[in-house]
Amino acid sequence: MNSVRRGVLAFLGGLILGKPSLGRASSRQPAFAVFRSSYTPRHVLCFLGGEDGLATLLQSARAAIGLFGDDFSIDEESLQNEADDRMERSFNVCWDRVDPDAYQKTDEDAVAGHGAVLYVLGPSMTAETTVTTSAKALMFVQYMLDHGAVAAKGESAGVAHGVRRWRELFEQARSAAASSDVLMLARACRLAFARRPIGDDIKGMDSVGFHLVGLPDALVTFDGKDDRQPSTNAEQLKVAALMDDLADEMTRKGVEAALVARHAALSDDTRYEEDEYKFNPFGVVNIQVRKL
């Protein structure tokens, strides 16, 4: 048995042991939200390859599906063995800007010089399967980056990381799975596949992609914010930290308990159409703050 297969089996073994249905201590079980819509979330993963690199991407994706992702599939209609002129702009918009080292110049150069594109579709998820499926999606990303892909992006929230950051998040997930810490596993997956904050001071700043770990998104609005003084980068990082704290609390205590503690309200997601990948069927938590 080669080292790749051993690593795959060890990671998947950790996921199985960490499933909340197996009766782990309640403090280590993630809480999931209740569907407010018939839409079920799924992952859409975008991979870029080098020049004339489609064959390599296809071979790697098929190998990953055979190893651990039999419920994932290749989008055969979007295969492209040439550069996509939209990718450079798309990645520039989607780079995670919360982590200070989320991407590097080498990652930007890889996107600019790509020569192939492949999309992988994840399965439809229930609330209870979001974390384990997202962990497999993160493993899929890492496998592809180790086997020919030069860049990766999560389309279901529009978020991209550089190769180093993807690997760091995967290692966090692998460590959490190995210790059956499903709360930390949920957090690693959320940081990998959700984007925050987006928006502005007037309409508010929100997260996208919390549905991929079974949670509603967060919308932070400002009470009496002076629109002549736009939020600074430091203030936006505080908004991101507030969203992460809320998500951690919802995962640990449950959505209702977190809402009560924060005097927040839950509403339907009206930001996206119900058939869009970014639509959150668990809703959006509205939080109003006076100042950061």
N, C-alpha and C positions, 0 to 999 in steps of 0.2 A: 504494500500500500504506500503510495507516494505521499510526500509531505503536504501537498495541496489537499488531497482527499482526507488525510488525517485532520488537518485544520478545519475543513468543512464539517466533518463529523463531530469534532469537539464543539464547534460553535453551535451546530444544530442541536446537539445533546444539551447544551446549556439552555437553549430556547425551550426545549421540551420540558426540562426540569423547572424552568421558570414560569411555566404557564400557570396563571392564577387558578385555573380549574382543578389543579392537582392539590389544593388545600394547603398552600403555604400560609405562614402567619399573616393575619389580616393586615398588619402594618407594612407588609412587603408586597401586597397586592395592589395593582393600579386600579383606580376607579374609572369607569367609562361613562360617557354621556348617553342620553337617550335620543334616538333618532327623532327629528322633527320633520322629516321628509322621507320619501321613498327612495331617494337617490342614495347609492352606496359608493363610497370613495374607492379610488384605485390609484396606483402609482403609474406614472408615465415617465420613463427614464430616457434621457437623450445622451448618446455617446458619440464622440467625434474620434475619427481615426486619422492617421497620417495619409500622405499622398498614396493614392491607389490602395487604400487600406480597408476597403469594404470586406474583402474576403477574410481578413484577419478578425475584424469585428464580428462577422457572422460565425466564424469558427469558435470564437471565444464565447459568444452569447449562447450558442448551442451547447457548448461544453458546460457552461454554468447552469443552464436549464437541466441538463442531464445529471449534474452533480447534486443540486439542491433546490432548483427552481422550476419544478415540473408544472407549477401553476402559473408561471410567467410565460410570455410568448413574445416572439419577434413581430413587429409591425411590418409585414412584408410590403405594404403599399408605400412606405416612406423611405425605402432603402435608397442610398445615394452614394455612388462611387466618385464623387466630385465635391468640391467645396460648395457650401451654401452661403451665399453672400449675406444672409441675414444673421448668421451665427455670431459674428464679432459684436454687432450691436446688441443682440439678445443676451449674450453672456455679460456684456458690460453693464446692462441694466440689472441682471440677476445676481451678480456677485454678492455674496453675503458681506455686509459691511459692519457687522457687530463684532465679530472676532477680528482683532487687529492683523492677524496673519492668515486671513481666510484665503487669500490668493496672492500670487507673486507674479513678477514680470514673465517668468518662464511659462506660467499658465496662460497669460494673455498672448504670448507668442505662439503657444501651441494652438490656441483657438484661431488666431489669425492665419496660421499656416496649415490648418487642417485640410484633408482631402477626401473625407468620407463621413457619412452620417448614418446612424442607426438608432431606431427607437425600440424600446422594450416595454411591453405592457404588463402590469401586475394584475392580479385577480381582484374582483370586487370583494370588499372587506366588510365584515360585520364590525361592530364596535369592539367586540371581544378579540377579534383576530388582527386588529390594526397594528398593535405593537410587534407581535411576532412576524407579521408579514412585512412591516417596515424594516425590521431587523434583517430579514432576508433580502429586501431591496438594497439595504446598505451593504450587505455582503456581495450582492450582485455588482454594485458599483465598484467595490474594491477589487473584485475578481477581474472585471473588465479593465480597470486601470493597471492591473498587474499583467494583463495579457493583451496589450496592443492599443487600448484606448488612450487618447492623449488628454481628454477632458470629458467631464460628465456634468449633467444638469438634471435636477428634479423638476419636471414640467408641471406636476400637479400643484406646485406652489410657486413655480418660477424662481428657483433658488439654485445657485451654483457655488461650488467651493473649488479651490485649487487641489492638486493631487495631495499635498502634504496635509491639508485640513481634512479631506475625505478619509485619509488613512488614520488620522488622529481620532476622528469620530468613530470609525470602525473599531479601532482598538478599545475605545471606551465601551462600545456595545459588546465586544467580545469579552471584556473583563466582567461586565455586568452579567452577561449570560452565563459565564463560567461560575459565578458566585450565586446564581439564581436571584440576583437583585433586579427584579422586574421594574422597579421604580426608576432606577438609574438607567436601565435599558430603554425605558420609555423616553427619558430625558435625552439620551444620546440620539435616538431616532428623531425626536422633535427638533433638536438642534441641526440635524442633518437635512431634514426635508421641509422645514417650515421657514418662512421668511418674515422678518419683522425688523423695525417698523416700516410701514409704507403709508403714504398719505401726506397730509399737511396739517398745519395748526388750526385751520378754519373748520374743515370737515372732520378732523380727527385723524389719528394714526392707528393703524390696525395691523394684525398679524394675518398671515395666509398659510394654511397648511396644517393647523392643529388637528384637523379632522383625520389626518393620516396616522394619528396616535389616539383616536377616539375621543377628542375633546372639542368643545366649541372654540372659535377664535376669540380674540380680544380686540375691542375698539376703545381707545383712550381719547377722550375729548377734554378740552381745556376750558375751564370756567373763567371767562373774562380775559382770555389771551389777547394781548395787543398784537394785531396783525402787522404792525409796522416793525415789530421786532421778532423775526422768524426764529424758530428754535435752533439752537446751536447743535453741533455734533454731540457735545457732552450731554445736552438735554435729551437728544434722541436716543442716546445710549441708556439713559435713565428710563425712558419709555420702554425700550427693549427689555431692560432688567425687570420692570414692573410686569410686563407680559410673561416673562419667564417665571417670575415668582408666582403669578396667578396660575399658570399652567402646572407648576410643581404642586401647588396647593390643591388644585382640582384633581390631579392624579393621586394625591395622597389621601385627601379627605372626601372627595366626591364633589361634583359640580354644585349641588344645592348647598352644601355646607360652606363651600368657598364663597358662593354668592352672598350668603347671609353674613359671613364674617366681613365681607368687603362692601356691604350695602350696594351690591351691583345687581343689574337686571339682565336677563337672558331674552334674546329676541331671535326671530328667524333671520337667516342670511339673505339680505336683499342686495348685496354687492354684485353678485354674479347670477347668471341664469342657472336654473336647476340642473341643466345637462352639461355644465362646464366643470372641468376637473378641479377648479379652485373653489367651487361652491361647497360650503360647509353644511352638511345635513344636520349637524348637532347645534347649529345656531351661532350666535355671536354674543359675547358678554360685553356689556357697555359699562365702562368705568369713567367717571368724571373726576378730574383732579383740578385743584385750584392753582397749584404751581408745582414745579419739579424741584 
